[in-house]
Structures are given as C-alpha cells and as structure tokens.
Amino acid sequence: MKMLFCVNTPAQVHTWAHLIYDLVSKGHEFKILARNYGSTLELLDRYGFEYSSFEPIRSKYVRIFEILTRVGKGYKLSRKFNPTIIIGFGVDAAFTAALLRKPSLVFTDD
C-alpha cells in the first residue's frame, strides 16, 4: 500500500513516526508532505524521514491561500506517487484526496 501523510505540526510527527516505521517494515511505501512550522521539519529529519515541505502563510487574513498551497502541493506530489490513501489531521488531506478520488483518513487534534 502507498500512503501520503500530511503533517502540519511537530506533535503530528510523533503521532505518525512509529506507525510509519511499522508500515515500512511490512513493505508499505509512504511520502510525507510537511508544513514548515515549529520543529516539524527538524523532527522529521531526526526520525530519518524524507519529505516535501511548504512554508506556512503567516497572515490570518490570507490563511485560505495556505490551504490552497497545501492542497496544490499534495496534489502534485500525489500525481507522481499515486498513493492508495491520504492520511492527515487537516482539511488539506481530505481536499487532496477528493481531487484525486482517493480515500482519506482524517483526524482532528483540537
């Protein structure tokens, strides 16, 4: 199975790390799309994961464009990788999956 993980915060790196290790040991493939927020990218590096990243938009007035950026990056990455499922904590995972007509598994952490 091929999975795309959409990671937006450092806590989400910890949430997925051990699951990803377990899935890889069973022969599954994955890609990570990560938001450059806090120590998210540093943690992904420490776990030894490869990832594609994007910069968050800092202004609350144009926050909708950040979602479009994330979906666009996820769509582009997914077109090449062709994941079986898209997994994440935000609407970006759901929207990307919907555009690609792929199933998604979306959690909330608030």
BALOBA-1460 file (C-alpha; in Angstrom, 3 decimals):
// residues 110
<rec num="1" residu="m" x="0.000" y="0.000" z="0.000"/>
<rec num="2" residu="k" x="1.200" y="3.547" z="-0.741"/>
<rec num="3" residu="m" x="0.339" y="6.280" z="1.752"/>
<rec num="4" residu="l" x="0.687" y="10.052" z="1.768"/>
<rec num="5" residu="f" x="0.906" y="11.585" z="5.251"/>
<rec num="6" residu="c" x="0.060" y="15.291" z="5.583"/>
<rec num="7" residu="v" x="1.929" y="16.594" z="8.633"/>
<rec num="8" residu="n" x="1.233" y="20.101" z="9.926"/>
<rec num="9" residu="t" x="2.700" y="20.221" z="13.463"/>
<rec num="10" residu="p" x="5.548" y="18.704" z="15.490"/>
<rec num="11" residu="a" x="3.038" y="16.655" z="17.515"/>
<rec num="12" residu="q" x="1.805" y="15.027" z="14.322"/>
<rec num="13" residu="v" x="5.353" y="13.884" z="13.513"/>
<rec num="14" residu="h" x="5.379" y="11.977" z="16.804"/>
<rec num="15" residu="t" x="1.883" y="10.643" z="16.109"/>
<rec num="16" residu="w" x="2.877" y="9.038" z="12.811"/>
<rec num="17" residu="a" x="6.559" y="8.122" z="13.276"/>
<rec num="18" residu="h" x="6.196" y="4.679" z="14.830"/>
<rec num="19" residu="l" x="3.272" y="3.762" z="12.593"/>
<rec num="20" residu="i" x="5.352" y="4.674" z="9.538"/>
<rec num="21" residu="y" x="8.292" y="2.573" z="10.774"/>
<rec num="22" residu="d" x="5.937" y="-0.364" z="11.297"/>
<rec num="23" residu="l" x="4.297" y="0.011" z="7.884"/>
<rec num="24" residu="v" x="7.658" y="0.271" z="6.099"/>
<rec num="25" residu="s" x="8.856" y="-2.894" z="7.849"/>
<rec num="26" residu="k" x="5.840" y="-4.652" z="6.328"/>
<rec num="27" residu="g" x="6.659" y="-3.450" z="2.805"/>
<rec num="28" residu="h" x="4.402" y="-0.411" z="2.503"/>
<rec num="29" residu="e" x="5.533" y="2.846" z="0.883"/>
<rec num="30" residu="f" x="4.939" y="6.383" z="2.089"/>
<rec num="31" residu="k" x="5.544" y="10.034" z="1.325"/>
<rec num="32" residu="i" x="5.236" y="12.947" z="3.724"/>
<rec num="33" residu="l" x="4.040" y="16.449" z="2.940"/>
<rec num="34" residu="a" x="5.081" y="18.671" z="5.848"/>
<rec num="35" residu="r" x="4.352" y="22.234" z="6.845"/>
<rec num="36" residu="n" x="7.466" y="24.158" z="7.914"/>
<rec num="37" residu="y" x="6.082" y="25.016" z="11.342"/>
<rec num="38" residu="g" x="7.933" y="24.997" z="14.656"/>
<rec num="39" residu="s" x="10.247" y="21.999" z="14.845"/>
<rec num="40" residu="t" x="8.238" y="19.852" z="12.404"/>
<rec num="41" residu="l" x="10.979" y="19.557" z="9.779"/>
<rec num="42" residu="e" x="13.707" y="19.097" z="12.398"/>
<rec num="43" residu="l" x="11.786" y="16.181" z="13.924"/>
<rec num="44" residu="l" x="11.238" y="14.576" z="10.527"/>
<rec num="45" residu="d" x="14.996" y="14.833" z="9.927"/>
<rec num="46" residu="r" x="15.723" y="13.263" z="13.327"/>
<rec num="47" residu="y" x="13.433" y="10.350" z="12.522"/>
<rec num="48" residu="g" x="15.232" y="9.977" z="9.199"/>
<rec num="49" residu="f" x="12.166" y="10.606" z="7.033"/>
<rec num="50" residu="e" x="12.262" y="12.140" z="3.580"/>
<rec num="51" residu="y" x="9.557" y="14.736" z="2.979"/>
<rec num="52" residu="s" x="8.348" y="17.559" z="0.788"/>
<rec num="53" residu="s" x="7.703" y="20.783" z="2.650"/>
<rec num="54" residu="f" x="5.930" y="24.079" z="2.227"/>
<rec num="55" residu="e" x="6.073" y="27.411" z="4.033"/>
<rec num="56" residu="p" x="3.018" y="28.472" z="6.042"/>
<rec num="57" residu="i" x="1.368" y="31.775" z="5.242"/>
<rec num="58" residu="r" x="1.704" y="33.921" z="8.340"/>
<rec num="59" residu="s" x="-1.172" y="36.350" z="7.796"/>
<rec num="60" residu="k" x="-4.530" y="35.363" z="9.238"/>
<rec num="61" residu="y" x="-6.208" y="37.405" z="6.503"/>
<rec num="62" residu="v" x="-4.955" y="35.194" z="3.685"/>
<rec num="63" residu="r" x="-4.979" y="31.877" z="5.540"/>
<rec num="64" residu="i" x="-7.270" y="30.344" z="2.898"/>
<rec num="65" residu="f" x="-4.369" y="30.584" z="0.460"/>
<rec num="66" residu="e" x="-2.272" y="28.376" z="2.725"/>
<rec num="67" residu="i" x="-4.868" y="25.637" z="2.407"/>
<rec num="68" residu="l" x="-4.791" y="26.035" z="-1.367"/>
<rec num="69" residu="t" x="-0.988" y="25.836" z="-1.292"/>
<rec num="70" residu="r" x="-1.081" y="22.655" z="0.790"/>
<rec num="71" residu="v" x="-3.699" y="21.030" z="-1.424"/>
<rec num="72" residu="g" x="-1.762" y="22.048" z="-4.531"/>
<rec num="73" residu="k" x="1.481" y="20.581" z="-3.198"/>
<rec num="74" residu="g" x="-0.320" y="17.438" z="-2.054"/>
<rec num="75" residu="y" x="-1.966" y="17.072" z="-5.444"/>
<rec num="76" residu="k" x="1.334" y="17.475" z="-7.299"/>
<rec num="77" residu="l" x="3.123" y="15.003" z="-5.022"/>
<rec num="78" residu="s" x="0.267" y="12.516" z="-5.246"/>
<rec num="79" residu="r" x="0.088" y="12.623" z="-9.034"/>
<rec num="80" residu="k" x="3.665" y="11.315" z="-9.161"/>
<rec num="81" residu="f" x="3.428" y="8.931" z="-6.194"/>
<rec num="82" residu="n" x="-0.153" y="7.681" z="-6.724"/>
<rec num="83" residu="p" x="-0.963" y="6.855" z="-3.077"/>
<rec num="84" residu="t" x="-3.584" y="4.312" z="-2.134"/>
<rec num="85" residu="i" x="-4.739" y="6.517" z="0.759"/>
<rec num="86" residu="i" x="-4.059" y="10.018" z="2.095"/>
<rec num="87" residu="i" x="-3.759" y="10.429" z="5.866"/>
<rec num="88" residu="g" x="-3.602" y="13.581" z="7.966"/>
<rec num="89" residu="f" x="-5.048" y="15.907" z="10.575"/>
<rec num="90" residu="g" x="-6.405" y="18.683" z="8.403"/>
<rec num="91" residu="v" x="-8.717" y="19.569" z="5.593"/>
<rec num="92" residu="d" x="-5.739" y="19.593" z="3.237"/>
<rec num="93" residu="a" x="-5.622" y="15.782" z="3.367"/>
<rec num="94" residu="a" x="-9.362" y="15.497" z="2.703"/>
<rec num="95" residu="f" x="-9.368" y="18.018" z="-0.153"/>
<rec num="96" residu="t" x="-6.303" y="16.476" z="-1.795"/>
<rec num="97" residu="a" x="-7.860" y="13.022" z="-1.604"/>
<rec num="98" residu="a" x="-11.139" y="14.298" z="-3.024"/>
<rec num="99" residu="l" x="-9.355" y="15.896" z="-6.004"/>
<rec num="100" residu="l" x="-7.563" y="12.625" z="-6.703"/>
<rec num="101" residu="r" x="-10.601" y="10.475" z="-5.958"/>
<rec num="102" residu="k" x="-8.653" y="8.592" z="-3.309"/>
<rec num="103" residu="p" x="-9.804" y="7.583" z="0.152"/>
<rec num="104" residu="s" x="-8.623" y="9.663" z="3.085"/>
<rec num="105" residu="l" x="-8.264" y="9.093" z="6.783"/>
<rec num="106" residu="v" x="-8.509" y="12.463" z="8.559"/>
<rec num="107" residu="f" x="-8.169" y="13.036" z="12.291"/>
<rec num="108" residu="t" x="-8.703" y="16.082" z="14.477"/>
<rec num="109" residu="d" x="-6.441" y="17.030" z="17.357"/>
<rec num="110" residu="d" x="-8.176" y="20.037" z="18.881"/>
